[in-house]
């Protein structure tokens, strides 16, 4: 090539540049056809367009230069640097020249755009800067997402080793929104990794400030990411998040997908894991309620069965028990629990077990999982496992802990003295919320569970039931002492008029004895029907019945006919007194009874027992 | 219906109703490509009213009756515009247009044609302009009928118009093929040595052409669109406006320093850069380029008489530069046909210029 010729051409163009721009361009067009491989000519043409702010024409020149000369040329490399600086500049403080570069860049071919960016990315030292640069490119040129996003996503996945939080946030808050509508082709491994990272990020958000954040919004986003991953990997479409749908809607869909998927398929693994965590979160969220809320914590405990004389320990490892409704929220809780349990079982089948446990390890779910696993163990009646889990569980509330211990004790069969000890602890620590007496605490089923709300009434009711269940067995022993009959009557008051059968049995027994001594009568028997029943017994025996109902009355029973009149009078006074007490609130009364008569009751229940 | 019956029926009608009625009949005849003579008769008698009603005997020759008066001309133009605006195949419209104006273009018909096209431009009547574009190519863009139409459009829209009409500006959008052919023809009207003096085009015309090309760099190539003609009809050779407009750009420095010529020249180069040839080159005839050399030589001769060194004459230098640039780009993009080696030899006869030398050298060795 004759350099003087090429210099001549450049000179001619430069001479005309200011006076006759079109002529200068005509010179350069001609020159380029004469010496197509000459950098100076191309660069001159580029400069001319750049000075005239013709970004479209300049882009053509730039394109040619970039394709012909790569980046070995200093002047070209400078331009590339200027260009990438312009792309990185914040949009509101961009100079006119930078604006030119940005506009030009948009007219440069994709091929060259890609080359330039990769070149710059590769020449940037810090990978967080590289990611930021790529992000910026995607934001400015959304159409380039498909080309550039795979690299960005890979870099983010790599960066997780250095600074997990920063890269997590970058992925979830910045990168993913850019590819929702422009899904790139990605390797399944990367997609799974990205989903796990996102999941971790969102779960941490939920755990970190449960109170402040709108968890529905977060779940919506998690499902969005899930759908995105599904779209990229061409999975069967799952359902979008809808807070009004129950988990059963998702479970049904999951089952449908499972039925058409290969064993151990990734789609099922991820869909089931998501649904598991979603159900688990709903479960935990509802269990714990909220401190500042009127919602009440719930704890999964063993329910009571109607056949109180049947050893409940005989019924384990059968069908999972039913969960009875207690409070309005208990319905949601049990639904969430059951679906979490179903997912857990699915994910712990051989096909998923390995992948699922690996996945779980990366997620900050430990506090939820340990509670869930304990509940799951007692749900399935796995006593030994439940005990083991209990010993590993962190105690956050001694009340809940004691309640769980009590429930576990009940699961093991008859309540032991140790189990009875938990009742004392529970009664000592009753919450301030009054609550309601529960329905369905006792059912005629082999086994059932309840979500007990942490309220005074529910807890006292539960403890009472536990004591009643143990104590009532004595009723069928010969010569059941008056003390036990009296104690049973006291306890039966709480749910009266439920379970009247036992009360009737007791009264029948008393009637046959023609004498009845129970010094706690005046303190604890206040139910009007019970008091009237005593009056009835008194009358039907023509007032000839040896009642010894008051501590102060102690000596009068050993009387002769002369004192009879006094006895009658005493009985009337006592009955009158008790009728006056008829409106006394029963829950504190019974709680007090359990507290005060703790040792006494223990004696009744475990006399001669070896049930420690 | 016999031919006589047709005529008999048409004669019952007054003008312009008879023209309106005659056109569909003419269309049927020309499309069927038989009884062409009958079509010619109908056109003459019922469209242009060239024969008296009782003198239909061809042997006696046409007796010119009083030509259409201005109002009747206007009525006829309306009828024709309406007819050509109707939907239908382009080929049919084109063949009717060619029958009306293709042969025997009497001064009256020529006048009507000019007004018709002018009206169609004003009204942006695309189908009619499309037919007119085909007509120009078939009669030859550089031939008298086309030149007359072009001249009349320039008069109507440039010379006698203070401001260029929007419709004229939009012409490339409405009828690109017609606009391209019009540029070819108009280019021939100016700076042409066949006219005794080299007249430059009006500035407004130059500007509008530059605007047309810059907004649509492939407009000059629109001439090459295939024509919609009935099967069997032969399309006449295409002449793009490139050669003519390049001549303007090359010869312009001798008349004017207007930057518009620089622009025109640049856009012509850009147009050539647009060309992607799959077959042999068709856009530019080497012979047309060689003719510019002749004109430059004449200018050199004049300079020499005035004892001016051509290499010192800025105008001459600029002309040669533009010529050299055009030749270089045309050869490079392979859009020039004809005898290129001969053209290069002709270029060598000009007083030497560095760029021209480079171009000749570059292309001789290739």
Interface residues (C-beta under 8 A of the other chain):
Chain A: X5 X8 X9 X12 X20 X22 X23 X25 X26 X27 X29 X30 X33 X34
Chain B: X259 X262 X263 X265 X266 X269 X270 X273 X321 X322 X324 X325 X328 X329 X332 X333 X354 X355 X358 X359 X362
